[in-house]
Amino acid sequence: MAVMRSERRSKQRRGSGDCCEAEATMDSSCATKTPNRERGTFSLT
């Protein structure tokens, strides 16, 4: 159940173009959508 929830959540984030720091660091396409200022902060991880 948790896997389905996270999967659906990631799809919603991608659709709205808003990604959490964890996804932004792992998903390059997602990180590209995030503003540069956010990418710089998330780049630490």
N, C-alpha and C positions, 0 to 999 in steps of 0.2 A: 504493500500500500504506500509506504514512504517513497519508494522508487517512482511510482506513478505520480505522486504529488510533486516531487522535485522535477520530474520530466515535464509535467504540465506547467509548472512554474517557470521553467527555463523557456518554454515555448512562448508563454505570455510576455516574458521579459524581452525576448527577441522581437516579438511582434511590435511592442511599444518602443523598442530601441533603447530600453533602459536595462542595464545589466548590473548585477552586484559585483563587488571587487573580486570575488572568487572566480566568477565566470569570466570577467573581463581579462583576468590574467591567463586563464586557460584557453579561452576561445579568442583567437586572433580577430576573427570577423566581428565578434561582439565588441572587442576592445577598440576596433577601428570606428565603431559607431559612437562610442563614448567620447565626450569632449576631451581635448588635450589636457586640460587642467586635471580632470579626473584620472586620465591615463597616467599622468606623472605621479599622482598620489598612489595609485594602485601598483605602479611599476616597482615599488619597494618590495612587494611580495613576489 
